[in-house]
Amino acid sequence: MTNPENNVHTNTKAYVQILGTGMDTQETSPSVLLCFDKERFIFNAGEGLQRFCMEYKIKLSQVDHICLTRVCSETAGGLPVSRLLLTLAGMKDESSQSAGKVQIWGPPNLDLLVNAMKTFVPHAVMKNKNCIPQSGSALVPPLHAEELRADGKFKAVSISAILLSPTHFAGSHFSPNDTSIVYICKLHDITGKVDKDKAKACGLNPGRKLGQLQKGFSVKSDFLDIEVHPDDVIGPTIPGPIVLIVDCPTEPHAQELLSAQALEAYYSDSQSNSPDTTKVVNCIIHLGPATVINSPVYEKWMGKFDSAQHIMARTPRKHETTPILVSSAKIGTRLHYLCPQLFPAPSLPSVGDDVGTPHIKGSACGIFAENLLKFTLRPPRDMGLDRSSVENLTTSSVFIEELLSEIPEIADAAKNISKFWHKPKDEVELSNRQDSGDVVTEEPSKFSAPRCLENVQRDDLEIVFLGTGSSVPSKYRNVSSIHVNLFSKGGLLLDCGEGTLAQLKRRYGIIGADGAVRNLKCIWISHIHADHHAGVARILALRRDLLKGVAHDPILVIGPKQVGEFLMEYIKLEDLDMLFLDCKSTTVAAWDNMEADSMYVESRDHTLLTSLSEDGPLQHCSKKMKLSTPVDDITLLKCFRKVLSEAGLVRFISFPVVHCPDTEAFGVILESAERMNHDKVVPGWKVVYSGDTRPCSQVIEASLGATILIHEATFEDGLVEEAIARNHSTIKEAIEVGDSAGAYRVILTHFSQRYPKVPALDEVSMQTTCIAFDLMSVNLADLPVLPKVLPYLKLLFRNSG
């Protein structure tokens, strides 16, 4: 008897689609979307997935399942670590009966990721995670099987998982956490059509009984005394298409794949295949790197599929010039045209000639994936590649042509801005003060350039804003991260939201980003909210790989204790080659304690302690140290002081701010060492970053005399009540903090994602303030002209919504 589940309408829409490709290597891993009628599956959720879906209007609210081929920062960075799952959960809760039904699938070590995320994600959000056992499994949730069947789920497709765990290969160093999954996705068969001649011969009239037969049920003949079965009148069944999602990160995984007995039934030369049981694979999506796909072992495995369409989702194409995040690239290109000094051209990768096309034996054919490329599975007549959604080539010249057409006067604006970099600095400063309405005298004013800028060189300091948005990534602004570029002395990251690595690559290029990650001195995290730390695991994993085989010290991550708890759990999943230090251990008091401890040890070693008075300052500090600063943290602080010295910094101080009602949040002060300029001592610069905060005395005190204050400005001035409720600042409040502290320049960041444009500022505020955009690069030498650019930015965004 025909299976009733086979009755899928021949016009049902079903396809598999590539979401991002990895061909530009700017995002961590390509994702794959499978749409089967009422069901939506996403395979892998690397960083940037949510931003990508916003760009291309892909509705995450319709996603039912997230399937991970591996559990690591590369494939899972877009889960709650980056707010995707929280967003999905919110959408589902608001939508309907499907609330809470977003299922997460992955290998057994998925539990380790879930345990790590409990630090900052409600446990209830993760209740629908499913660890696939080592023996593999069909994806049918045991707790919800009946409910899903009642909702019509799992009727159009069956998905099975085969685990690849190459732990037994000689010379290989693998752990259970290196397990990878091959997903086998099969649509149900389509029952053949009723043969009208056969139905007539069986004594059946057209009507309801033919429909019953089509559904797989036997019926009584209208004119003959016989039972008519579906096979008597129904034509041949159309086999359900089969798609394989294959992730082989290494050659040992490929060896395991080649020897996997569970896949033998799908090979073209399988001895188990008979005409009635043939399992023909229609499409294989390869998520492995080019080095593995081009290996002899992998090519041998691919050759076992005669008719499958192979799609290389992660193999780079040469000379890729089209950005994947078009909206972000468009803004970046426009900003670069207007002011290339502050907005360097967004970097597009240039893939070398060493990447070759996979050599696939037999009659199988392989192609490089394109962003949004589809492979149609149903209806059967449309089966095959579909490029209708693939974007046309977009280059920077197209963006500029649109800009000049929309705002013709922008060309003159760009010429005017370029003059700022050709004036003598004292003339620029004079112009700043004259434009502000100040009388130019010999007395310094709040608009006067600080002494640290005297004869400053361009390789001293540059602040690169990698993400300037809040809460979740958007098309126009990524979430919080700042790269403090100290050039030959290394660099630091202040906050590290999801997509930080991708932003580094867009700013510096692939090779430059690798260098920036390799030379990081530390990573500082302001608080536990995901938009400030979700990208840290990916950065640390890349640094680990870049420095493999090279003598180096673990990098120091500084953050509130909750960030440390997350990282300590996460390193059970993959080694991150890092040490953690609580922000509390880098406050002024903690640094004083460390100095006191050093003095105590030195004094003890020289038997000088007894010469100190009983109530002397050393004994007081030593007691304070013993009460408040853990010994291990003091040891780390001593090592960190050496790292800071190598970076040319004399102060690195965390201070508490007002943001999280249930946990800690911090800002940070960076100060550089003094330098010599023509036999004169020039003071170092001072940079203060507020993190997320309400306006507070702590930030004002920390920012006294700051060269640069980077302050969050989440809301426009009309939303004060919302800012208070969410413990954020408005634009006006942030500017007032900088004014109260006498900061030379105030740069606003962390805008609500509803603001892709330049917010309204009064004339006075514009004399010291600048608005940050993603990839904006502020060199210390450019601070005097920074406010002069703001009116031109307002011109650029005058038509923005």
N, C-alpha and C positions, 0 to 999 in steps of 0.2 A: 504493500500500500504506500502511496506517496505521502511523504511527511507533510503535515499541514503547515509546518513552519517554512516550507519551501515556497509558499504562495506569496512571493514578493512581486509587486507590480513591475512590469518591464520598464515603466517610465520613472521608477524611483531614481532620485539623484544620489549618487555616491561617488566620492572622489578622495584622493589623497593630495595634500598640498604642502609645499615647502614654505616654511615661515622663516625668512632669513636663510642664508646659505652657508655662512662661514667662509665664503669665497673672499670676503674682504677682511676676514679674521678680526673685525672690530668688535663683534659680539663673541661671547664665549663658545657657544655651540648652537648649531641650527636646530630648530624645532620642526616637528612634522604635525600637521593637522589632518586627521581622518574624519570625514563627514559621512555617516551612513544613515541617511534618512533622519530619524529622530535622535540619533546619537552623535556626540562629538567627543573625539579623543585627541589629546595633545601629547605627543611623545617628546619628552625632555622640556624642561623649563629653565633654560639658562638665563643669565642676566640680560636684561633688555627686552624680554618677551612682552611684558606688559606695554612698554613704550612702543614696541613694534606694532602691537595690536591696535593701539590708539592711532598710529600713523595710517594704518590701512583699514580702519573701521571693522576690525574683526571682533565680534561680540564674545567676550569672555563669559558673559552671562549664560551662554548656550553650551559651555563646556561641561561635560559630565564626568570625564575621567582625565587624570594626568598620569601618564605612564613614563617612568624613568628607566632608561637603559642602563644607567649607572647612578650611584649616589656619590656625588662629589660637587665641588664648587662649580665645575664646568657645566654640569648638566642640571643642577638643582638650585642654582643661584637665584632663580626667579620664583621660588616658592615663598613661604611667609618670610624667609630671610629678606626678600625684596618686596613683600606685601602682596604678591599675586594671589596667594591663597586667601589672605584676609579679604582682598577685594572680591574674589569669587564667592567667598562665604557670605559677604554682605549682599552681593547681587542675588544670590540664591535665597537668602532670608527675605529679601524684599519682594522677590518675584512671585513665588507660589508654592505649590505642593512639592516642588523639587528642592525645597530648602534643606541645606545640609547634605545633599547627595553628591557633592563633588568628591569622587573617589581618587585616592592617590595610590599608585602601584609602584613597586620597586623591589630590588633584591633584599635579602634579609637584613642588610645593614641600614635599611631605611629607618629602622628603630633608633639607630644612633643619631641620625639627623633630627628625628622627632624629639628625642630627649634633649638635644642641644637647643632646639627652638623653644622648648617650654620656658626658657628663661624670659622670653619676651612675647610669646604668642599664647593666647588662651588655649588650654589643653583641649577644650571642646572643639576647637577649629580642626584639630588633627585627629578626631575620633574616627574618621573614615579612611585611615591609611591601611594599606594591605601589603604585607610583606610576602612575597612569593617564595615558597620554600625551595630549598636547594635542588629538589627533584623537578622543579618546574611545575606549572599549573595552568589550568584554564582560568580566565579572568571572570569568575562568577562569584560575587561577594556572598559568602556563606550566610551572613546575618540578614541579607536583604534580598535573597533570591526570589521569594514569592512576591515581594512588593515590587521588585523591578519587573518581573514578568507581568504583573498586573498593569504596570505603567507602559507596557509595550517595549521594555528595554531588552537588550540582548536577543532580539528576534531577527534583526537584520544582519548581525555579524557575530562571529565567535572569534575570540582572541586567546591565543595560548602563548606561553612564555617558555623559552629554553635558556637555562643559565649556563654561562661560560665562566668557569673558574679555573684558570690555568695555574694551579698551585703545584703541580707535580713535574713541571718541566725543569730539567737539569740546568743549573746556572741562573735560573730566574728567581727573582725575589718578589713574590706575590703574597698577598694576604687575602683573607676572605672579603675584605673591603674592596678588592679589585674586581669583584664579580661584575660581569656584564650580561645583558639580557638580549636575546633575539626574540622579537615579537612576531608571531604568525597571525595575520589578520585574514579571516575568510568570511566573505559574505555568503549568506545562505543561497542555496540553489533556487532557480526560478522554474516553477512547474511549466511544462510545455503547454501550448495552446490546444484547445479542443479541436479534434479533427471532425468537421461536420459530417463528412461521408461516413466515418466509422460510427458516429453517434446515431445517424439515421439507420445504419445497418443493425444497430443494437436496439432499435425500436424506441428511440428517445426523441421527444419533441424539443424544439428550442425553448429555453426558459430556465426556471429555478434549478432543475436537476443538473443542468450542465454547469451551473455555478457551484453546486455542491461537489460535483466531480472535480472541478478546478481546485477546490479547497482541499481535496484529498479524501473525500468521503464516498463510499459506495452507495448506489441508488437502485431502485427497482425500475425495470424497463416499463415504458408506457404501453407498449403493444406486445411485448414478448414476455413469456414467463421465465425471466432470467434476472439475475443480479448483475448489474453492470459495475465493474470496478474502474477506478481511474486509469489504470494501465490499458484498459480496453479501448479508450477513446482519446487519451491525452498523448500529445506528441512528446518527443524526447525532452528531457530536463536540460535547462541551460545551467552548466556548472557555475557556482559562485566564484567570482574572482578572488585571487589570493595575493596578498601583499606581505612582504617581509620587511621589517625594520631591523637593520643589522648595525650594531655598534661594536667594532673590534678596535680597541685603542692601541693594542700592541700585536706583534707577530705571534707571541704565544697564545693570545686569544684566537688568532686566526688558525693556529694549529688545533686548538680545541674545537673551533667551528668545523673544520674539515673532518674531524673524527666524531662529530655529534651524530649518534645513531638516530635520534629523533627527527633529523632532517632528511634522512635517506628516502623517505616516501615522496619527497617533493622533487627529487632529482629527475632529470629527463631520462636517464638510463636506469632508473630504479627497477629492480627485478620484481618488486612487490606491486608494481603498477599493472593493472589490467584495464581494458577499455572502460570497465564499470567503476573502477576505483582510482583512476588517474587524478593526480593532484598537480595541476599545471599552475605554476607561479607566474603571475602576470607582470608583477612589478616588484623590484627590490630597491629599497632606499638605503644607501650606504652612508653611515655617519662617521666612519673611521677616517683617520688622516690619510693623506696621499701616500705617505711612506709605507703604510700597511696595505692599502688597496693595491699598490703597485708591486707588492712582494709576490714571489712565485707561489707561495702557499695560498694566498688569498686569490690570486688569479686562477689557480687550479680549482678552487671552490666555486668561483664565479662561472667557470666553464661548464659546470654541471647543470646549468639552466639554459636550455637551447633557445627558448622563446621569450624569456623574461626581459623586460625593459629595465636596465640598470640606471639608477639616478645617483650620481655622486654629489651628496649634499654638502660635503665639507672640503672637497678637493678644490683648491683655488684655480681661478682662471687668470691668465696672464693679462696684465695691464687693465685691471678693472678700474673703471672711471665713474661708475654710477653709484652715488650714495644710497644706502638702504633707508636711512631716516631722512627722507627728502625735506620735510618741513624744517628740521634742525639745520640741515646743510644749507637750505635757502637763506635762513636768517644769518648763519655764519658767513656765507659768501657776501651778502649785502653789507654786513658789518665790516668785513675785510675790505671791500671796495671803498667804503667811507673812510675808514681809519685803519690801515694795515699795521700801524705801529702798536695799536692796542689789541687788534684782532688779526693775528696771523692766519693765513689761508688754511682752512680745514684740510687735514692731511688725508689723502686717499692712498691706499696701499699700491705698491708696485711689485707684483709677484715676479720672482726671478725666473729665469729660463730653465731652472733645474726641476720644475714641476712638470711632469709629463702626463700625457693622456694614458689612462689605464689600458693595458693590452689584454683584451678579453678574447679568450679562445672560443672556437666554435662559432655558432651563428648568433650568439647573444650580442646585444648592442648596448653601449653605455654612453651617457651624456653627462655633461656638467650641469648641475642644477642652476636654475635662475630663480631669483626671488619671486615668490608667489606662483611658481610653476605648478600646474596640476597634472595629475594622471587620473583621467575619468575612468571609473569602474562600472557605473551604470548611468543611463541605460546601455545595454550591450552594444547597440549600434554606434555609440559614441566612444567606446573604449579606446584609450590611448592618450598621448600627450596633448595638453591643452595649454596654450600660451596666451590665451585671451586676457588673463589677469596680469601678465608680466608687464612691468612698467617699461615705457620707452626710455631710451638712453637720455639721461639728464646730466648736463655739464654746467660748470660755473658760468660759462658764457650765456647760457639760457637765462639763468637767474639775473644776471646783470642787464641783459636786454629788457627783461620785464621791469626791472627797477627803474631804468632810465625812461622807459615809456610811462611808468606810473608817476615818478617824481623827477621830472627833467632837471630841476635845479640841484639835484643831488650831486651832479658832476662838479658844479662850482663849489659846493660844500666840501667835497673831497679835496679840491685844490686848496681851499682855505685852511683846512685842517693840516695839510702837509706843511704849510708855512710855520706851524707851531714848532716843528722839529728842525727848523732852519734858523730860528731866531737865537741870539745869545740868551742864556738862561736868565741873566739879570733883567733883560728886556721883557722876557715872558713874565717874570715875577712882577715887574713894574706894571705891565699891562693888567695882570690879575688884580692888583691893588687899585689901579685907576678905575678899572671896570666896576669894582666893588663900591666905588664912591669914597674910598678912604683917601685921606691926604697923605701923600708919600713923605715921610720924614725919616730921620735916622733911627727913630725908636722902633723896635720890632712890634709888629701887630700880629693878630692871630692868623693873618693870611701870609705872613712872611715865611719863607722857606726855612726850615730848621737847619742847624749847622751840619747835621749828618749828611746833608745833600751836597756839601761843598766838594766840588770836583769828583763827584761820585762816578764810578765806572758801571757800565752796563752788565758786567759779570759779577755784580755784588749780590743783588736780590731781584727776583721776579716772582710775583704772586699770580698763579694761574687758577682761575675759577673753573673747576671741572664740572661743577653742578651748582646751580643757583636757585633751584626750585625747592618746594617743601612737600612733605607728606609722601607723594608718589611721583614717579617719573611721568613726564608728559611729552608731547611732541616737540615742545620748544625748550623746555628746561629739564635737565636731569636733576636728581636729588643731590644733597649736600656733599661737596668735597672740594678741598683747596690744596693745590700743590705749591709748597713753598720751595721754589727753585733757588738753590744756593750755588748753582753751576758746578765748578770743580770741587766744591766742598760737599756736594751731595744734595739732599733735599728731604723734606718732611711732608707728610700728609696730615692735614687737619680735617678730620672726619673722612669717611670713606663709604658713601652711600652706594647702592646698587648701580652698576654701570661705570664705576670709577675707572676701571681698566680700559673699557671701550673709549671713554673720554680722553684718557691719556694717549691712546693710539690716534684719536682724531686730532689731538693737538700736536703731538711730536712725531707721528708716524710709527710704524711697527718697531723699527730698530730703535728709534729714540725713546719710545715708551719702555722697551726692555731695559734700556740704559737707566731711565728714571727709576724704575722699580728696583733694579739691581743696586742703585746707589742711595736708596732710602736710608735715612738715619733712624727714623722712628715713625710710627703712626699714632696719632693722638685722636681719641674719640671723645666727643663731648658728653653723650648720654646714650641710653639704651634704645631709643626709638630707632626703628629699622632703617629709616631714610638717612641715618647718619653712620651706620656701621655695616649695612648688608653687603657691601662689596669687599670687605676686608679679607675674607677667606680666599677670594679669587686672587687678590693682589699677593697675599702671602704664598699661595700655591705656586704662582708664577715665579716669585722670587726664589722659592725653594728649588724649582726646576732650573732656573737660570744659573744658580750658584752651585749646582750639583757637581761634585768633584773639585770644587774650588774652596780653599781654606777661607772660612768666614765665621763670624759670630752670629748667633740668632738675633733677629731684629726685635726691638722692644716695642710692644704695643701698650699704650697708656690709655686708660679709660676708667670709668666707674666700675665697681666690683661686679655689677650684673653683666657687663661686657666680658669681664674675665671669666665669669661662670659659663657663659656661652662658649667662649673659646676653649676652655678646659674640657668641655664636653665634646666640642666639635673635633678636637685633635684625636679623639678616639676613632674618628672616621677617616681622617687623613692628616698626616704630619704637616704642620704649618711652619716649623722651624722658627719659633718665636718664643719670647718670654713676655710675661704680663706684669705691669706695674699699675697699681691703683692710682687714680688721679689724686687722691688724698695724700699720696706719698710724694707728690711734686708741688705741694703748696709751699708758701713761704715758711710756715712752721716746720714742715718736714725737711726742707733744705737746711734750715737752721739746726735741726736735730742731727742731721747727718754731719754737719760741720762740728757740732759739739761732740759727737761720737768719735770723729777722727781726732779731735784734740785730746779727748779722754784717752784713747789708745796710745797716742804719741806720748802723752804725759806719763801714762802708766809705764810705758817701755823705758822711759828715762828717769823713772822713780821721782818725778817732780810733783806728783799729785798732792803729797802732804804739805807742800809749801803754799798751797792755795788756801785762802781763808774759807771758813766753813760756809759762809753765805756768798761766796764769790760767784761770778757769772758762769764759770765753767761747770761748777757742780749743779747749778740750777738748770742749765741746758741739758746736762747729762741725765738728770732725773726726768726731765720733760721727754727726752728721747725714749727712755726706757718705758714710759707710760704710753706713748702715742705712736711710735713708729716701729714696725716689725723689723727684726734684724735682717731678714732676707731682703726686705725692701731697701734697707740702708746699703746693703751690698750692691743691689741693682742701681741705686742712685749714684754710687761711686763710679760704677762702670758707665752710667749714662752721662755723668759729668765729663768723662773723657771723650765720649762720642760728641757731646755738645761743643767741646773745645775744638775738636777736629772740624766741626761745621762752622766755626767762627762765632759761636753763640756763648754769651756769658750768663744769660738768664732764660729759664724755661719754667714758667710758674703757672700752675692750674689754680683757678679760684672758683668758688661756688657761685652759681647764678640762680635765678628764680624761674623755674620752668616746670619740672615734673613734680606733681604733688605727692607721688608715691615712691619716688626714687631720686637719685642724685643727678645733677646736671652741672657742667663746668664750662668756664671760658678759659682762655690761655693767653699768656704774655710771652712774647719772644723778644729778646734783646741781643743785639750783636756787640762784638767787642769794639773798642776804640781803634782808630787807625791813624796813620800819619799822613798829613797832606802838606808838603813843602815845609817840613820841620815844625808843623803845628799839629797838636793832638785834636783829632776830630771825634766827637762822640759817636757812638754807634746808634743805629736806628732802633725803633721800638714798634713792634706790630702787635696788636691786640685783636683777638677773635672772640666774639661774645658767645658763640654757640647759639642755642635757642634760649631766649630769655624774655622776661618782662624788663622794662627799664628799671634799673636798680642801682643802688649806691656801690655795689661791688664792681660793676662794670665801669662806672664813672671813676672810682678810685684806681682801678687797674689801668685805665686809659689816660691818666693824667700825663700830659706831655707826649702822647703817642704820635709817632710819625704817621701811622695808618691805624685806624679803627675799622675793622670789618664787623658790621653789626647786622643782625637779622632784622628784616622789615617785612614780616609776613603779610600784613594787611594794609590796605589803604586807610587814609585818615578817618574816613566816615565809618569805619568798622571797629571803633574802640571797644565797644562792649564784647564783640566776638574775640578781639585780641586779649582782653582781660580774662574771658572765660577759658581761653585755650593757652593762657600764659605765654603769649607771644607779644611782639611789639608792632606798632604801626610805623609807617614811614616817618611821620613827624616826630614821634617819640624817639626813634633811633637817632635822628639828626640832633635832637635836643641833648641826648646823652653825649654825643661827640662834642657838641658845643660846650656843654658843662665841663667836660674834661679837657678842653683846649686841644683836641686832636687836630693835627694838621690836615689830614684827609680822612673823610668818612666814606667808606664804600659799602653800599647796601646790598644785601643778598638774602637768600631764603624767602623768595616771594611765593605767595600763593600761586598755584598753577593757573589761576584765572587771569594772571597778569603777564602775558608774553611781551608787553610793550614797556615804554618808559612811563612810570607814574608821574602824576603832577607834582611839581616842586615849586616853591616860591623863589623869588630872585635871590634872596639872602642865602637860602640853603644851597643854591646852585653854585655858590662861590667856593664851597669846600667839599661838596658831595659828588659822588659818582654812583651810577647804577651798574651793577655787575650783570653780565650776560655769560652764558656758557662759553668756555674757551677764551674768555677775555684774559689778557696777559698784561699785568701792570708792572712795569719795571720801575725800580726805585728812582731812576734818573728821569722818569716821565711824570713824577708826581706834580711838579709845578703846573703842567699844562692839562692835567686830568680834568678839572672842572670846565675848562674851555670847550671840551668835546661834547658836553652834555646837551647844549642846545641843538647841536647837529644830530644827536641821537634822537631827540624829540622830533626833528624833521623826518628822519628815516622811518619812524614808527607812527607818523601822524595818521595813517589810514588803518592802523591796527585796531582790531576789535577788543 
